[in-house]
Amino acid sequence: MFSWMVWTTPTAVFFIGIGCLLVGMTVWEIKSPTVLRKGFLPMATTRGDRLFIGLLIAAYINLGFLGLSGLFEQWFALEHEPSVWISFIISIAAVGIVMRKG
């Protein structure tokens, strides 16, 4: 069924993480309804808004890293392209910052 896609460990972790986030946010919303608040983002947001914005930022970070990894290999004289786990950690940090302070 999923043979058309290469399911690497980082890909599986990414999609499982998003699924867990959605389930967790749903339970959190049922237990404690959200209110609008203003953080560093230029608009008042709810938890769901901040999650969506954070996931978009994470996607752009990962895509940018994948696009630039060949250049990173040349610039820093690496033997291999840098691991996608680096962009994964940066993405998780970005989502955490947006959820907490956004």
N, C-alpha and C positions, 0 to 999 in steps of 0.2 A: 504494500500500500504506500509506504513512504520511501520506496526504493529510488525515486526520482531525485531525492535530496540527499546530500552527503551529511549525515548526522554525526558531526564531530562532537567531542565532549563539550567544548565551549558553546556550541550551538544548542545542544540539549540543555545545558545548565541555564543558558539565557532564556529559553522558552519555558522551562520549568519554573524559573524565577519569576517570570512575568505572570504565569498562571497562579503561583502562590501569592504574589502581590495582589492580584485581582480578587482572589478568594478572601485574603486577609482584609483588604479594604472593604469588601462587601460586609463581612462580619462586623468590622469596626463601625461602619456606617449604621448598621442595624442596632448595635449596642449603644452608640453614642452619635446621634445626628450631628453633622458638621455645621459650622457657622462661617460666614465670610470673614476673612481677615486680610490685612494688608501687611506684606513683608517687603522684601527688596524687589519683587516683581512689580511692574508698573500698573497693576490692577488688583482689586480685591479677589481672592481666590478661595475655593473650598479645597478640602483634601484631595478630592477626585481631580480637580483642575490641576493641582500641583503634581499629582501622579502622572497625568497625561503630559504635561509640559516636561516633567523629568524624564519620562520615557522617550519623548521626542529628542531631547538633548542627548540622552544615552545612545539613541540610534545614530545621530549625527556624529557623535564622538567615535563610535565604532566604525562607521563608514569612512570617516576621515582618516582614522588610523589605518584601516585596510588600504585606502588609496595611497597613503604616504609611507607605508611600511617599507616599500622598495627603496624609497629615497632615504629613509632612516638608515637602512642597511649600508647605503653608499656613504652618507654623511659621517656616520660614526664608525665606519670601517668594521662592520659586524660580519661574522662568518655566515650567519643565517638571518632571515627576516625576523624582527622582534615578535615575540609571542603575542597572540591576541588576548591573552590573560591580562596583559598590561592595560589594554583599552577597557577590558571588562572591569578591572578594579577602579579605573578612572571614572567609568560610567556609573558604577555603584556609588562612588563618592559624590558624583554630581547629582544623582537622584536623591541621595540623603540630604545634601545641602538644600536642594529645592524644596523637599518635603518639610524640612525643619525650619528654614529661614525664609522661604519664598512666600 
